[in-house]
Amino acid sequence: MMSEPVIAPEIEDQSRRELKPIVALESTVITHGLPYPENVELALKMEEIIAAEGAIPATIALHRGEVKAGLTEDEIEELARDERARKISRRDIAPAVAQGLSGGTTVAATMAIACRAGINFFVTGGIGGVHRGGGDSFDISADLQEFARTPVTVISAGVKAILDIGLTLQRLETLGVPVLGYRTDRFPAFYYRDSGYNVPCRVDHPQDIARITAEQQELKLEAGILVGNPIPEESALSRDEVERAIEEALQRAEREKSTGQDLTPFLLGELEEITSGSTLEANLRLLENNARLGARTALAYRRLIS
């Protein structure tokens, strides 16, 4: 039985020996985001980017009933090939451990595990939020509640474009979650750079994010911090193109009666098909961009508190 997540010993040893910060990575992109072998290639690429920047990557997942903060390459390969791997949110962690299951952790679960393992920074693609029509369906991601109670700084390309970004930002405000825009005054929308909504706070350097993280922790404000890092301009898609594709994907989801935890991976898969792979390519580029910023921010934080 494992009651508390721990950092993989080799990762913790390297961090202590080399005085390097650890950056968390989620694993639903491996189990539910991409097909094999692209899922393995991306997971390893993101780890390589973080390591090249001077930080230590720790991919978080459930592996055979163990809460793992740091997977080996063999474990990533196994998880990527496992067609029975579950999608693990916070509510699913204890049942998965008790039943000896493997699964990819969502933003909510990764934040919860990273915090308990003492990891302050986490890199992902885009967070979950209020689904379109969520005002009627109450289909709201557990990610938002996790931000309200878990002090981890999350580097993302904003909220997934398939969601209602305006309502998501309103909900984050209600929950007291700081939202930062990295080198932008406008909140990014995953595949495109401008969602149409302003950010409450702009930051222009990794050191700025590090200082805000330090102050949040010093003041013992329990909420996490969301950093919106726009997809690189050369990789961004047009808003009109994305919105047309999303509308078609939503119609397909309604016909297939796809809801709940299955909805997001279904929509992302449909978008890839509708756009002939453009959304997948954009997703890869924004993830790599976030990995660089996450590593640089973790290093700035380590220097700040040293």
N, C-alpha and C positions, 0 to 999 in steps of 0.2 A: 504494500500500500504506500502511496506517495501523497502526503497531505499538503505539501507545500512545493510549488515549482522552484527548481533550482537552475542556475546557469550551468551548462555543460562544463565539466571540470577543466577540459583543455582550453575553453574560451575564458573561463575565470582566471586560470593560471596565466594565460597570455596577457590578460588585462592588467593583472597585478604586476607581472614581470616587466612589461613594457609601458605601463602607466597610460594605457590607451582606453578611451571610452567604448562602451558597447552600444550598438544601434540595433533595435529590434526590427524584424520583418515578419509580416503575416504570411499565412500559408494557404488561404482559400484561393489565391491566384494559382497555386499549384494544383489543388484538388478540384476546383470548380471554375477557374478562370480561363485556363488555356488547355488545349489538347496536348497529349504526349507526342513528341519530345520537347515541344516548345516550352512547356511548363518547367521542365528541368533546366533548359538553357537559360530561361529568364531568371529563375531562382539563383542559379550560380553566377550569372552576369551581375545581378544586383549585389550579391555578396562580394564579387570581385571589385566593383566600383567603390563600395564602402571601404574595403581593405586598401585599395589603391590611394584613397584619400587619407589614410592613416588611422581609421577607426576599426573596430572589430564587429563584424556582422553576426547576428544571432537570429536565425529563422526559428519562429515559435510554432509549435504544433502539438497535437496529441499523437503519440506514437505507441501503439500497443498498450494503451491504458496509462501511459506515463505523460505527465506534463513536461514538455521539453522546451527549454529556452536555449536553443542552439542545436541544429541538426547537423549530422555528418553528411557528406556527399552521398553515401550509400543510403542513408535514411531519407534524404530528399528524393532519390531515385525510387525507392520503395513506395513512398507516399504518392509520388506522381503516377505510378503504375497501378495503384490500388483503386479499383473501380468501386469498392465498397466504402471508401473513406467518407466520413461524415462531414457535413458543414457544421462547425462548432462555434456557437455563440456562447455568451456567458452562461446562459441557463443550461447549456449542454455539457459543461465541463465535468461536473461531478458524476452525472450518469455515464459519460464516456469513460471516465477513469474507473468507475465501479464495474463496468462491463468489459473493460480491457480493449476498448475500441481505438481506432486511429482516425484522425480527421484534420482538416485544415481549419485554422482559427480565423474568425472574422476580425474586423477592427475591434469590436467590443471585447471579445475573448483575448485577443492579443494584448490590448491595453491592460486588462485585468492581470494577465500573467506577467507581462513586462513589469508592471508596478510592484508586484509581489517578489519579483526577482531583482528589484533594485535598478531597473533600466529606465532611464529618463526620457529617451527619444525613440521614436518609432516611425518608420517610413512605410507608406502605402500608396496606392494609386488615387482612389477617391473614397470618401467615407459614405456610409449609408445615411439615410435621412427620411424625410416625409415623402412618401410616394405620391405621384400625381393622382389626385382624387382622394388623398389621404384624409382630407377634412370630413369625408363621408365614411371611408372604409376604416379609418384609424390604423392604416398600414404604415407604421412608423418604425424605423430601424432601432434596435437596441443600442446601436452605436451612440446615439444622442444621449441617452441616459448614462452611458458609461463615461462620456466626457464630463458629465456633471459631478461624478464622484471619484474619478481616477486621475491623479495628477501626473499625466504623461503628456509630453509635447509631441503632436502628430504632424508630420510633414506630408502633405497631400497635394493633389491638383484640384482641390476643392471637393465639392459634392458631386457624385455621379450625375451626369447630364440627364439620365433617365428619370430623375427625381424632381420634385417641386423644390427648386433651390430657394425661392423666396420664403416659403413656409419653413423650410429647414433652418434657414438663418434666423427666422423669428423664434423658432423653438430653442436654438442655441442661446439666443439672447435671454429668453425666459429662464433657461437653466444656468445662466451666469457663466457661460463659457467664453473666454477671450478668443476672438477670431482675428488673425493677422493676415495681411496681404504682403507677400514677398515681392518687393519692387513693383508693386501695383496698388492702385487705389480702388480697383474693381475686383470683386471676388471672381476667381476663375471657375470655369464650368467643365472641367475634365477635358473633353476633346477640343474645346475652344477656350479662348483666353478671357473672355468677358461675359459674365452671366447677366449683366445688366444691373447688378446690385453693388453698392459701395461696400468697402470693408471698414470696420470701425477704427482699425489701426494699421498703418503702413509701416513696414520695416524694410531696410535696404541692405542689411548685412547680416550674416550668420550671428555675429556678436550681439546684434539687437535682439534676436530671438533668444539667445542664451541669457541675456540680462533679464528679459521678461520672465523666462522660466525660473531663474534664480529668485526673482522677487516674488513670483507666485508661490514658490515653495517656502521662502522666508516668512511670508505673511500667513502661511498655513491655509491658503485658499485651496480647497480640495479639488477643484475642477481641473481638467486637462486643458491644453491649449491647442487650437486648430490653426495650422499655418497653411494658407492657400498659395501654392507655388505654381504659377501658370505654366502650361505646357509650352515648350520652346516654340517660338513663332514659326520657324521653318517646318515644324511637325504638326501645327494646329490645323484643324479642319474648319470649314466655314460653319457658322451657326445655322444658316438656312439648310445646308446639307444634312447636318446632324438632326435638326428638328424634324425634317421630313422623314428621315429614317426612323426616328423614335416613334413618331405617330404610326407608321406602318408596323413597327415591332409591337407596340401596345395593342393594336388591332389583332395581331396574331396571338398575343398572350390572352386576350379576351376569348378568342375562338377556342384556344387550347385549355382555357380555364386554369392558367398558371397563376398561382398566388403564393403569398407567404415567402418562406425562405427560398422557394424555387424560382420566384419571379425575377430577381436580379440576374442570376446566371442565364436564365432563359432569354431575357431581353438582350443581354450582352452578346449571346450567341447569334441571335437574330440580327442584331446590328452589324455584326461581322459579315454575315451573309448578304444583307441588303446593300452594304457599302463596298462589297467585293474586297474585304479585308482592310479597308482604310482605317476603321475604328480600332482594329487589332494593332496595326502599326503605330497609330497614335498612342494607344495604351502602353505599348512597350517603351516608346520614347519618353513619355511622361514619368513612368516608373523609374527609368534610369536617371532622369533629371532630379527626381525627388531623392533618390539614393545619394546623389552627390551633395545636395543641400543638407540632408539629414546628417551625413558624416561630418561635414564642415561645421554644422551647428553643435554637434556633440563635442567636437574638438574645442570649439570656442568656449563651450560651457566648462569643459575640464580645465582649461587655462584660467577661466574666471574664478573658479572655486579653489584652485590650487594655492 
